[in-house]
Amino acid sequence: MSLASASRSVSVAVVGVGLVGAEFVEQLLAFPAPHPFRIVALSSSKSTAFAPDGLTLTSGTWKQTLVTSGGALRSPADLANDLAALVKPGADVVLVDNTSSDDVAATYPTFLSAGINVITPNKKAFSAGLRLYKEILDASHAGGARFLNESTVGAGLPIVSTLKDLVATGDKVTKIEGVFSGTLSYIFNEFSTGTPGGPSFSSVVRVARDKGYTEPHPADDLNGADVARKLTILSRCIPELRTALPDGFRSVQTRSLVPRSLEDAATGDAFLARLPGWDSTFDAMRDSAARDGEVLRFVGVIDVASGIIKADLERYPKTHPFATSLGGSDNIVMFHTERYGARPLIVQGAGAGAAVTAMGVLSDLLKLV
Amino acid sequence: MSLASASRSVSVAVVGVGLVGAEFVEQLLAFPAPHPFRIVALSSSKSTAFAPDGLTLTSGTWKQTLVTSGGALRSPADLANDLAALVKPGADVVLVDNTSSDDVAATYPTFLSAGINVITPNKKAFSAGLRLYKEILDASHAGGARFLNESTVGAGLPIVSTLKDLVATGDKVTKIEGVFSGTLSYIFNEFSTGTPGGPSFSSVVRVARDKGYTEPHPADDLNGADVARKLTILSRCIPELRTALPDGFRSVQTRSLVPRSLEDAATGDAFLARLPGWDSTFDAMRDSAARDGEVLRFVGVIDVASGIIKADLERYPKTHPFATSLGGSDNIVMFHTERYGARPLIVQGAGAGAAVTAMGVLSDLLKLV
């Protein structure tokens, strides 16, 4: 890949310097010169550093630089305004949104219509209602700017790009089926192995949280919303389903694994303290499946012909790849298409984590140039 | 993906109209307008049609058009000359080589240095000696033209692009291991299932040939050269191994499954007639593996640390994805990297066939614009 073309400059504004954002900045700073990228803006939750000609940042110390010399926090709308002034022929500008903020997501149309490209692992904008999604498409068209969101599904795994390639080259997707949540992958890989008995559900969830695999409040994973959001993003890449989910992820048939009586648990600790009361229910499901030679997996399914889009706990034979091939917190996605008719196209691997998510973001940035 | 930009034109010269070439032309003709592509040249093995402003081709009948109104066959060098005249700012020119010809492959430097991009599923140029490969890199740099060869490995599966993305974003590849030949995948999936006994090796090879999975002469698959070529292409995407294979695929440690005494079999039929004489040898290997709970698979391995690059028949436990997850003529590739450390990134699916190969070619063409 030749990036040596010195005539082109790409100004990058990074919003969000948490785990993924920090890793992204490090990966970009490590990118071998010569390259066209310069970071012109950097925003934490507290302050924004901005320099139209590029900030001077050094690996390992840039976070401190932001703390000491950052200015007042700029709102997304103000940042869009600042960046718009940098858009010129041959001078691309990119917003890299590494937050999970609804506010930043809601501002994408403003960025795009000003000609500022958007790259992000933030699922919010693309999995919300159709109205925002259409605004994003229209703004992208009007501003001649692109949005790339590979890392919203499967982090650095080539899932969104593979789906877009299949569709763009005229293949017909018939069904997508996969394990899209690294957290729920880990929990069910540990909990349901195809033999009756084993660790209790609540103990597996507790270990997952201790390892940092779940959100602070495990219900935020167990409610299935993350899977529903990913299914929404993928569905909108399929022509037949582009407008299938008017309310975005809320329109996906989603089975929540949060017991109704625990929905009021205010904290993760309170939730985990009461979850053992439901172990017998989960154990019974696992053991019933095992007696039939099956395992439980929390999957997402997009069935194009029937229009069914669901996030649900399903049973699979012990010989199915979802049982044999998964481990750790792997994601796996099977694309069934007209061309991949007899046997699906499969992508599998770690679908979460700062390094692989940042890699997906950087990879999108390289695609832009 | 917005292709509506009418200001840009992309002239496409298609060489080779066999199974893959014909499918590619059909996919391109079916591509929804408006798009920037026009086919300016079309070459079969007998004649060439050329029209600088674009040939008038219709789905289903274009092949007849080529027969009736094609002119004399142009050599690759002459075609490069014709196409060079079309290269202008904003007017891209692409050679799509759908042959498996060494002659066309040897001319890539001429095309590239004239500013003509090259897209191809033809492995020849990229898996030959380093000299041609360096000429290609130099010509690409000098002419400002790109070469894209996604479909040389795994057809339409995202294998080359995934490897390039990993490397470009700064990940370190430690090992690549996979089943790269659809033909050998089918043969060993059928022959070695992990239990002693089963169909004879020669009978499986015969069925594979009857189904059209092998070359007319099965030795052309069983000699492992196809796998060695793919390993060469992938190795050259890895910085540490860029110059590791001076003689290209001939430098790969390759185990041929063609019995020495059958190397002189002039035809596929002669080969198959004598192959049963070797069944007991293959059966003994299979049954020995099965007694240890293992299967035989013909794999390619790239071990970056040791520099070992080999195409070989290996044994894998019955629980390994190469045993549990493969079927039909699937390819599977596992990328072990620094970021995908604990668990590899895996891509799997049909790695051969006209429709999916042409799709990989068309996908490269879309990446170019």
Interface residues (C-beta under 8 A of the other chain):
Chain A: M1 S2 Q27 A30 F31 S140 H141 R146 G156 L157 P158 S161 T162 K164 D165 L166 A168 T169 G170 D171 T319 P321 T324 S325 G327 G328 D330 F335 R339 Y340 A342 R343 P344 L345 I346 V347 Q348 G349 A350 G353 A355 V356 M359 L362 S363 L366
Chain B: M1 S2 Q27 A30 F31 S140 H141 R146 G156 L157 P158 S161 T162 K164 D165 L166 A168 T169 G170 D171 T319 P321 T324 S325 G327 G328 D330 F335 R339 Y340 A342 R343 P344 L345 I346 V347 Q348 G349 A350 G353 A355 V356 M359 L362 S363 L366
